[in-house]
């Protein structure tokens, strides 16, 4: 009888160990790197951030992801060093403000709250109310100083350089890369690619209901792709 009890005890111990390991958050080396190249006033970038990318935080998949936000998009640097953005000066300013927020608040949950708020206002055509997002995201407005003192411009130059070096070059935004694999037009299926790329121990709970066979087709009512295309005439000095 003693041996039987001891045997069951060993089985239960092993089972508990397995359950404990499966419940531990993924280590940094196991995380899937997701890089999102976007611009603040592209309506399709805003839609992606507000209604799709946010799901990483809602379903817990963010624990398996190293999410990188790169706010530059289809902008370019002119010969005099100034920035030219696809949707005008406000976009250049908001790209820089978001870059400053990422730098000052490196925790993904903190800076994503701010970005999500700003892009939510973009969806509503209210982006000029963006300063409210500091209070909504429960962050201080220090990124405004970063924008004014020129540090934000340096951050944007770095993002511009990174975006320019993409291989293959980005053709539009949002441009989403999952572990060095550009998703191109299939970017809204990013979670399925994350689950496929994840090599850690134990499948993330959210992945049990996500697969690449359940595809979304990115065509709007007028038949156009839901992206902001890069202009072929831009003249980057990078």
KEMILO-535225 format. One record per residue (C-alpha): residue in three letters; x, y negated, z. Coordinates in Angstrom, 3 decimals, decimal comma. Layout:
N
<"ALA"; <X; Y; Z>>
...
//
This chain:
238
<"UNK"; <0,000; 0,000; 0,000>>
<"UNK"; <2,885; -2,307; 0,874>>
<"UNK"; <4,457; -1,724; -2,530>>
<"UNK"; <1,142; -2,532; -4,246>>
<"UNK"; <0,795; -5,807; -2,330>>
<"UNK"; <4,412; -6,656; -3,106>>
<"UNK"; <3,794; -5,889; -6,789>>
<"UNK"; <0,740; -8,147; -6,978>>
<"UNK"; <2,666; -10,854; -5,136>>
<"UNK"; <5,419; -10,703; -7,753>>
<"UNK"; <2,876; -10,912; -10,584>>
<"UNK"; <1,140; -13,911; -8,986>>
<"UNK"; <4,477; -15,646; -8,433>>
<"UNK"; <5,442; -15,142; -12,057>>
<"UNK"; <2,023; -16,363; -13,226>>
<"UNK"; <2,280; -19,482; -11,076>>
<"UNK"; <5,732; -20,174; -12,490>>
<"UNK"; <4,391; -19,927; -16,052>>
<"UNK"; <1,472; -22,229; -15,243>>
<"UNK"; <3,788; -24,720; -13,570>>
<"UNK"; <6,147; -24,795; -16,555>>
<"UNK"; <3,278; -25,243; -18,992>>
<"UNK"; <1,955; -28,194; -16,988>>
<"UNK"; <5,246; -30,081; -16,807>>
<"UNK"; <5,542; -33,101; -19,108>>
<"UNK"; <7,810; -32,645; -22,137>>
<"UNK"; <11,424; -33,673; -21,657>>
<"UNK"; <12,837; -36,550; -23,712>>
<"UNK"; <14,617; -34,092; -26,015>>
<"UNK"; <11,351; -32,271; -26,754>>
<"UNK"; <9,382; -35,377; -27,677>>
<"UNK"; <8,399; -36,088; -31,262>>
<"UNK"; <9,570; -39,486; -32,495>>
<"UNK"; <6,839; -41,478; -34,237>>
<"UNK"; <7,846; -44,765; -35,871>>
<"UNK"; <5,124; -47,146; -37,011>>
<"UNK"; <6,193; -49,893; -39,443>>
<"UNK"; <3,474; -52,514; -39,595>>
<"UNK"; <2,674; -56,227; -39,775>>
<"UNK"; <0,396; -58,107; -37,393>>
<"UNK"; <-2,253; -59,414; -39,804>>
<"UNK"; <-2,562; -56,545; -42,259>>
<"UNK"; <-6,183; -55,438; -41,690>>
<"UNK"; <-5,323; -51,789; -42,303>>
<"UNK"; <-2,442; -51,903; -39,805>>
<"UNK"; <-4,774; -53,454; -37,244>>
<"UNK"; <-7,429; -50,834; -37,914>>
<"UNK"; <-4,866; -48,048; -37,532>>
<"UNK"; <-3,544; -49,381; -34,226>>
<"UNK"; <-6,956; -50,143; -32,732>>
<"UNK"; <-8,930; -47,065; -33,802>>
<"UNK"; <-6,367; -44,324; -34,486>>
<"UNK"; <-2,973; -44,819; -32,847>>
<"UNK"; <-4,653; -45,586; -29,525>>
<"UNK"; <-5,930; -41,999; -29,414>>
<"UNK"; <-2,440; -40,888; -28,373>>
<"UNK"; <-3,092; -42,581; -25,035>>
<"UNK"; <-6,698; -41,419; -24,787>>
<"UNK"; <-6,042; -37,705; -25,310>>
<"UNK"; <-2,708; -37,528; -23,498>>
<"UNK"; <-0,617; -36,653; -26,560>>
<"UNK"; <1,569; -39,687; -25,824>>
<"UNK"; <3,351; -37,517; -23,217>>
<"UNK"; <4,845; -35,532; -26,099>>
<"UNK"; <5,685; -38,586; -28,225>>
<"UNK"; <8,424; -41,186; -28,401>>
<"UNK"; <6,364; -43,954; -30,018>>
<"UNK"; <8,253; -46,799; -31,721>>
<"UNK"; <6,457; -49,912; -32,988>>
<"UNK"; <8,315; -51,944; -35,650>>
<"UNK"; <6,524; -55,239; -36,379>>
<"UNK"; <8,007; -56,462; -39,648>>
<"UNK"; <6,167; -54,722; -42,467>>
<"UNK"; <6,237; -56,367; -45,898>>
<"UNK"; <7,909; -59,570; -44,750>>
<"UNK"; <11,258; -60,672; -46,121>>
<"UNK"; <14,083; -63,073; -45,339>>
<"UNK"; <14,490; -65,995; -47,707>>
<"UNK"; <17,900; -67,370; -48,824>>
<"UNK"; <17,697; -70,139; -46,200>>
<"UNK"; <17,219; -67,545; -43,441>>
<"UNK"; <13,535; -68,263; -42,836>>
<"UNK"; <10,933; -65,502; -42,783>>
<"UNK"; <8,205; -65,118; -45,374>>
<"UNK"; <5,281; -62,950; -44,337>>
<"UNK"; <2,613; -61,395; -46,511>>
<"UNK"; <-0,277; -62,955; -44,585>>
<"UNK"; <1,287; -66,324; -43,873>>
<"UNK"; <3,094; -68,127; -41,024>>
<"UNK"; <0,702; -66,844; -38,337>>
<"UNK"; <1,773; -63,306; -39,180>>
<"UNK"; <5,458; -64,212; -38,867>>
<"UNK"; <4,732; -65,717; -35,462>>
<"UNK"; <2,696; -62,741; -34,228>>
<"UNK"; <5,241; -60,230; -35,560>>
<"UNK"; <7,872; -62,051; -33,501>>
<"UNK"; <5,678; -62,318; -30,396>>
<"UNK"; <5,015; -58,569; -30,570>>
<"UNK"; <8,745; -57,890; -31,063>>
<"UNK"; <9,487; -59,994; -27,975>>
<"UNK"; <6,842; -58,146; -25,966>>
<"UNK"; <8,335; -54,783; -26,961>>
<"UNK"; <11,795; -55,996; -25,897>>
<"UNK"; <10,708; -57,535; -22,582>>
<"UNK"; <8,301; -54,720; -21,670>>
<"UNK"; <9,981; -51,569; -23,066>>
<"UNK"; <7,482; -49,269; -21,342>>
<"UNK"; <5,305; -48,061; -24,223>>
<"UNK"; <2,065; -48,243; -22,274>>
<"UNK"; <2,687; -51,873; -21,354>>
<"UNK"; <3,642; -53,273; -24,736>>
<"UNK"; <1,115; -51,115; -26,570>>
<"UNK"; <-1,679; -52,625; -24,445>>
<"UNK"; <-0,653; -56,052; -25,670>>
<"UNK"; <-0,259; -54,992; -29,307>>
<"UNK"; <-3,592; -53,181; -29,207>>
<"UNK"; <-5,260; -56,343; -27,916>>
<"UNK"; <-3,707; -58,600; -30,572>>
<"UNK"; <-4,566; -56,179; -33,364>>
<"UNK"; <-8,083; -55,888; -31,974>>
<"UNK"; <-8,454; -59,645; -32,390>>
<"UNK"; <-7,091; -59,310; -35,933>>
<"UNK"; <-9,839; -56,803; -36,719>>
<"UNK"; <-12,362; -59,365; -35,457>>
<"UNK"; <-10,757; -62,276; -37,392>>
<"UNK"; <-9,928; -63,936; -34,056>>
<"UNK"; <-6,139; -63,594; -34,047>>
<"UNK"; <-5,761; -67,259; -33,029>>
<"UNK"; <-6,906; -66,174; -29,547>>
<"UNK"; <-3,868; -63,934; -29,132>>
<"UNK"; <-2,576; -65,645; -25,943>>
<"UNK"; <-5,531; -64,121; -24,063>>
<"UNK"; <-3,898; -60,730; -24,557>>
<"UNK"; <-1,270; -61,369; -21,891>>
<"UNK"; <-3,980; -61,513; -19,246>>
<"UNK"; <-5,904; -58,628; -20,782>>
<"UNK"; <-2,753; -56,481; -20,873>>
<"UNK"; <-1,792; -57,677; -17,374>>
<"UNK"; <1,567; -59,021; -18,568>>
<"UNK"; <3,240; -62,384; -18,083>>
<"UNK"; <3,632; -64,744; -21,046>>
<"UNK"; <7,448; -64,571; -21,031>>
<"UNK"; <7,465; -63,333; -24,674>>
<"UNK"; <6,419; -66,855; -25,711>>
<"UNK"; <9,744; -68,161; -24,357>>
<"UNK"; <11,507; -65,392; -26,280>>
<"UNK"; <9,779; -66,607; -29,440>>
<"UNK"; <10,661; -70,253; -28,822>>
<"UNK"; <14,308; -69,810; -27,825>>
<"UNK"; <15,270; -67,897; -30,953>>
<"UNK"; <15,770; -64,469; -29,392>>
<"UNK"; <12,619; -63,290; -31,127>>
<"UNK"; <14,100; -64,206; -34,488>>
<"UNK"; <17,118; -62,017; -33,742>>
<"UNK"; <14,805; -59,128; -32,853>>
<"UNK"; <12,896; -59,576; -36,101>>
<"UNK"; <16,130; -59,644; -38,099>>
<"UNK"; <16,983; -56,288; -36,534>>
<"UNK"; <13,558; -54,886; -37,451>>
<"UNK"; <13,913; -56,326; -40,955>>
<"UNK"; <17,240; -54,549; -41,371>>
<"UNK"; <15,818; -51,249; -40,115>>
<"UNK"; <12,800; -51,524; -42,414>>
<"UNK"; <14,987; -52,355; -45,412>>
<"UNK"; <17,135; -49,251; -44,790>>
<"UNK"; <14,190; -46,838; -44,905>>
<"UNK"; <14,785; -43,925; -47,253>>
<"UNK"; <12,608; -43,551; -49,182>>
<"UNK"; <11,786; -47,274; -49,083>>
<"UNK"; <8,375; -48,097; -47,676>>
<"UNK"; <5,807; -48,945; -50,344>>
<"UNK"; <3,145; -50,263; -48,014>>
<"UNK"; <2,121; -50,592; -44,385>>
<"UNK"; <1,197; -49,004; -42,116>>
<"UNK"; <4,176; -46,780; -42,891>>
<"UNK"; <4,296; -43,934; -40,384>>
<"UNK"; <7,256; -41,582; -39,906>>
<"UNK"; <7,030; -38,448; -37,743>>
<"UNK"; <10,433; -36,957; -36,908>>
<"UNK"; <12,012; -38,435; -40,076>>
<"UNK"; <9,091; -37,323; -42,264>>
<"UNK"; <7,244; -40,265; -43,905>>
<"UNK"; <3,527; -39,498; -43,976>>
<"UNK"; <2,839; -42,038; -46,728>>
<"UNK"; <-0,887; -42,094; -47,650>>
<"UNK"; <-1,658; -39,334; -45,146>>
<"UNK"; <-0,756; -41,538; -42,182>>
<"UNK"; <-4,121; -41,234; -40,430>>
<"UNK"; <-3,393; -37,527; -39,905>>
<"UNK"; <-0,355; -38,453; -37,805>>
<"UNK"; <-1,497; -36,404; -34,795>>
<"UNK"; <-1,587; -33,204; -36,831>>
<"UNK"; <2,000; -33,855; -37,949>>
<"UNK"; <3,018; -34,535; -34,339>>
<"UNK"; <1,575; -31,208; -33,237>>
<"UNK"; <3,305; -29,416; -36,122>>
<"UNK"; <6,644; -31,066; -35,306>>
<"UNK"; <6,479; -30,446; -31,553>>
<"UNK"; <8,970; -27,751; -30,540>>
<"UNK"; <8,671; -27,970; -26,772>>
<"UNK"; <7,530; -25,279; -24,367>>
<"UNK"; <3,767; -25,066; -24,297>>
<"UNK"; <1,451; -26,623; -26,848>>
<"UNK"; <0,058; -30,038; -25,766>>
<"UNK"; <-3,615; -29,701; -24,858>>
<"UNK"; <-4,675; -32,237; -27,499>>
<"UNK"; <-3,079; -30,135; -30,248>>
<"UNK"; <-5,475; -27,247; -29,689>>
<"UNK"; <-8,191; -29,108; -31,609>>
<"UNK"; <-5,958; -30,772; -34,228>>
<"UNK"; <-4,733; -29,219; -37,452>>
<"UNK"; <-3,517; -30,317; -40,874>>
<"UNK"; <-6,404; -28,611; -42,649>>
<"UNK"; <-8,855; -31,192; -41,298>>
<"UNK"; <-7,640; -34,034; -43,500>>
<"UNK"; <-8,939; -37,553; -43,800>>
<"UNK"; <-8,770; -39,188; -47,200>>
<"UNK"; <-7,686; -42,800; -47,085>>
<"UNK"; <-9,946; -44,298; -49,730>>
<"UNK"; <-12,320; -47,136; -48,978>>
<"UNK"; <-15,674; -47,836; -50,628>>
<"UNK"; <-14,085; -49,660; -53,562>>
<"UNK"; <-11,712; -46,786; -54,263>>
<"UNK"; <-8,546; -48,519; -53,014>>
<"UNK"; <-6,038; -47,123; -50,555>>
<"UNK"; <-6,301; -48,439; -47,004>>
<"UNK"; <-2,850; -50,016; -46,983>>
<"UNK"; <-1,156; -53,369; -47,535>>
<"UNK"; <1,259; -52,891; -50,416>>
<"UNK"; <4,743; -54,385; -50,398>>
<"UNK"; <5,134; -57,002; -53,121>>
<"UNK"; <7,641; -56,174; -55,835>>
<"UNK"; <8,787; -59,788; -56,121>>
<"UNK"; <10,167; -60,182; -52,603>>
<"UNK"; <13,785; -61,270; -52,399>>
<"UNK"; <15,373; -60,006; -49,226>>
<"UNK"; <18,814; -61,293; -48,313>>
<"UNK"; <19,505; -58,237; -46,157>>
//
